[in-house]
Amino acid sequence: MSLSSNSLIHFTKNKSTLKGILENDFKIKYCLERVVTKNHTYDAGVPMVSFCDIPISQIKDHIKKYGSYGIGLKKNWAIKNGLNPVLYLEQGSSLSDHTLNTLYDIVLQNTKVSELSDSELALVDIFRYIKNYEGELIRNGESIVKNYRFSDEREWRYCPNKKELGGSEYFINDDNDYKLNKSKFNSKLSSLRLQFTPDDITYIIIKNDSEILEFIRHLETAKGKIYSLEQIRRLTTRILTVEQIMTDF
């Protein structure tokens, strides 16, 4: 059995969020990311949409942590749209400690991202795609697991480039500024979308059978993204419920 999937899946805890994605594509939002090395802890706001590269047969634990609603998309869609797997670093490795510290001191220390050159921003991109191999899992400010192996998620990210972001921050390296002004930063991204077509969808994951008709009707009446009758019929066969996944896979 393959260790990865031909689909990338984005999960959410909210039914309304999945409906919004199906109708209006993915919104880009800043996420507070923490990378810990032997001598430093880096907190920063990164604009992104994240996905996991996990086969459905192994997705149960991920669902428990990230939500019972999801959408799977073809991996060739991800490649075409510039997504990239996350680079996982062990906290105590020489790569994480020396390389990150050096890059941070040279590029970001006491410098606003808006003041960086294009070549310096290219270095900042390394920070936007880094995550610890293992560390504390924090969701909505609450510690969920102390020693969580992030690499098991096989995360892929979409991080918009400088041109796509326009006047929005490429990377927020002042975590206090991020925490105090998160809604302000995200409001600047309100019109930015990571788009897909109905034919790119491989799975629609919902909580239980009772919601199937509700989601089919949502596809039939969607205004932001138009689904043809043929596409709706095909997508109906791609709906999976968490109940199915937990019992049949």
LOLONU-192123 format. One line per 10 residues: number of its first residue (from 1); for each residue x, y, z of C-alpha. Coordinates in pm, 1 decimal, decimal comma. Example, Ala and Ser with C-alpha at 12.3 -4.5 7.8 and 13.67 -1.06 7.14 Angstrom:
BEGIN
1	1230,0/-450,0/780,0 ~ 1367,0/-106,0/714,0
***
This chain:
BEGIN
1	0,0/0,0/0,0 ~ 129,1/346,1/-91,2 ~ 233,1/574,5/194,6 ~ 84,7/875,3/15,5 ~ -236,0/943,3/-173,1 ~ -328,5/1065,8/-518,9 ~ -539,6/1328,7/-343,4 ~ -464,4/1610,5/-102,2 ~ -734,1/1667,7/160,2 ~ -823,0/1986,2/346,6
11	-1019,0/1937,4/671,3 ~ -1231,3/2174,3/877,2 ~ -1446,0/2138,2/1189,0 ~ -1731,0/2345,3/1044,8 ~ -1999,0/2238,6/798,4 ~ -2046,5/2599,4/688,1 ~ -1676,9/2633,7/604,6 ~ -1687,7/2331,2/374,1 ~ -1997,9/2471,5/203,4 ~ -1816,2/2801,6/156,3
21	-1518,4/2625,7/-2,2 ~ -1743,4/2431,2/-240,7 ~ -1912,5/2751,9/-351,2 ~ -1633,0/3012,2/-338,5 ~ -1299,3/2821,3/-341,7 ~ -1039,1/2835,7/-62,9 ~ -988,9/3157,4/133,2 ~ -628,9/3239,0/218,2 ~ -571,4/3309,6/587,7 ~ -273,8/3380,2/809,8
31	-190,0/3094,1/1043,5 ~ 35,7/3130,0/1344,8 ~ 318,8/2882,5/1294,8 ~ 578,1/2789,2/1556,9 ~ 916,9/2637,6/1475,2 ~ 1137,5/2535,6/1768,4 ~ 1512,4/2476,5/1742,7 ~ 1765,5/2385,6/2009,8 ~ 1818,6/2748,9/2111,7 ~ 1528,3/2946,1/1968,6
41	1151,8/2951,7/1919,2 ~ 1014,4/3127,0/1611,5 ~ 648,5/3236,4/1594,1 ~ 516,3/3395,2/1277,2 ~ 198,1/3448,3/1078,2 ~ 202,5/3270,5/742,2 ~ -64,8/3318,6/471,7 ~ -165,9/2972,9/353,6 ~ -406,5/2692,1/281,7 ~ -290,0/2353,8/411,1
51	-368,3/1996,2/307,3 ~ -265,6/1647,6/416,1 ~ -129,6/1374,5/190,7 ~ -272,6/1075,6/376,6 ~ -462,1/778,4/225,0 ~ -826,0/754,2/333,0 ~ -747,9/422,6/501,7 ~ -511,4/603,1/742,8 ~ -701,1/928,2/793,9 ~ -893,7/849,1/1114,0
61	-660,6/1014,8/1366,6 ~ -629,5/1324,1/1146,1 ~ -1007,3/1361,1/1135,9 ~ -1026,2/1347,3/1516,1 ~ -783,2/1641,2/1543,5 ~ -882,0/1859,3/1249,4 ~ -1253,6/1805,9/1189,5 ~ -1521,2/1590,4/1028,2 ~ -1561,5/1791,8/706,9 ~ -1316,3/1786,6/420,3
71	-1252,4/1816,7/50,2 ~ -1004,0/1610,4/-147,3 ~ -844,4/1738,9/-466,4 ~ -627,8/1573,4/-729,6 ~ -255,8/1591,6/-666,9 ~ -191,9/1715,6/-1019,8 ~ -422,8/2010,1/-934,8 ~ -193,1/2084,9/-638,0 ~ 120,9/2070,5/-849,9 ~ -33,4/2290,1/-1119,7
81	-125,9/2551,3/-856,6 ~ 218,0/2566,0/-695,0 ~ 157,4/2377,2/-370,0 ~ 459,4/2220,6/-203,5 ~ 520,1/1962,3/69,9 ~ 630,0/2103,0/403,8 ~ 995,7/2068,5/506,0 ~ 1003,4/1893,9/845,3 ~ 1294,9/1972,0/1077,0 ~ 1401,0/1793,4/1393,0
91	1439,2/2049,4/1674,5 ~ 1788,5/1946,4/1773,1 ~ 1936,4/1888,6/1429,0 ~ 2228,3/2091,9/1300,1 ~ 2018,6/2195,1/999,5 ~ 1739,5/2344,7/1210,3 ~ 1962,2/2516,0/1467,0 ~ 2240,7/2653,6/1250,0 ~ 2060,0/2718,7/922,2 ~ 1743,0/2874,2/1062,7
101	1929,0/3086,4/1316,2 ~ 2165,9/3213,9/1049,3 ~ 1888,0/3289,9/803,0 ~ 1681,4/3463,7/1067,4 ~ 1974,4/3675,2/1186,6 ~ 2069,9/3775,9/833,3 ~ 1726,9/3834,6/685,5 ~ 1460,6/3895,3/947,9 ~ 1619,1/4018,9/1268,2 ~ 1489,2/4371,2/1337,7
111	1366,0/4403,5/977,5 ~ 1011,2/4431,8/849,3 ~ 924,7/4192,3/568,8 ~ 795,5/4486,6/363,0 ~ 1152,2/4620,5/355,2 ~ 1308,9/4303,5/212,6 ~ 1437,5/4264,0/-141,7 ~ 1309,4/3992,4/-375,0 ~ 1619,7/3780,1/-309,2 ~ 1567,5/3813,8/67,3
121	1201,4/3719,6/28,6 ~ 1316,3/3402,9/-147,4 ~ 1497,3/3309,4/174,5 ~ 1189,8/3394,9/378,8 ~ 1000,4/3137,3/171,7 ~ 1198,2/2870,0/355,4 ~ 1030,9/2981,8/680,3 ~ 686,7/2971,3/518,4 ~ 725,7/2599,5/439,6 ~ 892,4/2474,3/758,3
131	740,5/2276,3/1043,1 ~ 891,9/2075,5/1326,3 ~ 912,9/1700,4/1278,3 ~ 765,1/1664,9/1626,7 ~ 635,9/1914,7/1880,6 ~ 337,9/2047,7/2073,7 ~ 7,9/2045,2/1883,8 ~ -187,9/2361,1/1965,0 ~ -538,9/2417,6/1829,2 ~ -724,1/2744,7/1894,1
141	-475,2/2835,3/2166,5 ~ -519,0/2503,6/2348,1 ~ -249,8/2239,0/2384,3 ~ -388,5/1912,2/2240,4 ~ -82,3/1684,2/2231,6 ~ 257,9/1754,0/2389,7 ~ 470,4/1536,0/2161,6 ~ 281,0/1527,8/1835,4 ~ 454,9/1394,3/1523,2 ~ 365,9/1658,2/1263,7
151	544,8/1465,1/990,3 ~ 266,9/1203,7/1004,0 ~ 35,5/1463,0/846,4 ~ 247,6/1478,0/528,7 ~ 136,9/1840,3/491,6 ~ 133,6/2034,0/165,5 ~ 88,1/2411,5/162,6 ~ -21,1/2682,0/-71,7 ~ 143,7/3014,1/19,4 ~ 63,9/3301,5/-219,8
161	354,4/3488,7/-375,7 ~ 433,6/3858,9/-348,1 ~ 237,5/3952,8/-660,6 ~ -72,9/3762,5/-547,2 ~ -59,4/3919,3/-201,4 ~ -42,2/4272,9/-338,0 ~ -5,5/4502,1/-36,4 ~ -64,1/4226,2/220,5 ~ 212,6/4095,4/442,6 ~ 422,5/3819,1/288,7
171	516,3/3689,2/632,1 ~ 445,4/3841,0/976,4 ~ 760,6/3799,4/1182,6 ~ 624,9/3992,9/1482,2 ~ 400,5/3738,3/1654,6 ~ 262,5/3997,1/1897,8 ~ 154,3/4213,7/1604,0 ~ -4,8/3905,3/1448,9 ~ -195,8/3811,7/1765,2 ~ -324,7/4164,9/1818,1
181	-418,2/4231,5/1455,9 ~ -506,0/3890,6/1311,0 ~ -847,6/3998,3/1182,9 ~ -697,1/4309,6/1020,4 ~ -433,1/4103,7/838,8 ~ -688,2/3846,1/722,5 ~ -931,9/4110,5/600,6 ~ -668,9/4222,7/349,4 ~ -677,7/3873,8/200,0 ~ -1058,0/3858,7/171,9
191	-1061,7/3864,8/-210,4 ~ -774,4/3619,4/-256,5 ~ -871,2/3260,9/-345,9 ~ -707,3/2929,8/-426,0 ~ -934,1/2808,2/-702,6 ~ -1038,3/2464,4/-825,7 ~ -1294,7/2322,3/-1066,8 ~ -1561,9/2062,9/-985,2 ~ -1361,4/1813,7/-1191,8 ~ -1061,6/1855,8/-956,8
201	-1258,9/1717,2/-660,3 ~ -1187,7/1357,5/-557,6 ~ -1370,7/1347,2/-222,1 ~ -1627,7/1543,5/-27,0 ~ -1610,8/1427,3/335,6 ~ -1902,3/1499,5/568,1 ~ -1994,5/1386,4/917,1 ~ -2284,6/1146,7/861,2 ~ -2541,7/1011,4/614,8 ~ -2812,5/1254,7/723,3
211	-2612,9/1541,7/564,8 ~ -2574,5/1391,3/216,3 ~ -2892,1/1539,8/68,3 ~ -2813,7/1875,3/231,0 ~ -2478,2/1893,7/51,8 ~ -2620,7/1777,8/-280,7 ~ -2877,8/2058,0/-261,9 ~ -2599,6/2302,0/-176,5 ~ -2415,4/2204,6/-495,3 ~ -2738,7/2244,0/-695,1
221	-2797,6/2599,9/-567,5 ~ -2436,6/2723,5/-544,7 ~ -2398,5/3069,0/-699,4 ~ -2026,5/3136,8/-668,9 ~ -1922,2/2817,4/-850,7 ~ -2166,0/2657,8/-1094,5 ~ -2196,0/2278,9/-1088,0 ~ -2357,1/2111,3/-1389,7 ~ -2605,1/1828,5/-1339,6 ~ -2346,3/1580,8/-1469,8
231	-2081,7/1712,6/-1227,3 ~ -2324,3/1692,7/-932,8 ~ -2411,1/1333,4/-1020,3 ~ -2042,0/1244,1/-1033,9 ~ -1963,5/1422,6/-708,1 ~ -2251,0/1243,4/-535,7 ~ -2052,5/920,8/-583,3 ~ -1749,2/1086,5/-422,5 ~ -1917,8/1180,3/-95,3 ~ -1775,6/993,2/202,2
241	-1898,9/1016,4/558,8 ~ -1685,2/999,9/870,8 ~ -1908,8/713,4/982,2 ~ -1802,6/517,1/671,6 ~ -1435,0/597,3/717,4 ~ -1431,4/495,4/1082,8 ~ -1605,8/162,8/1022,9 ~ -1518,6/53,4/667,3 ~ -1156,8/160,0/610,8
***
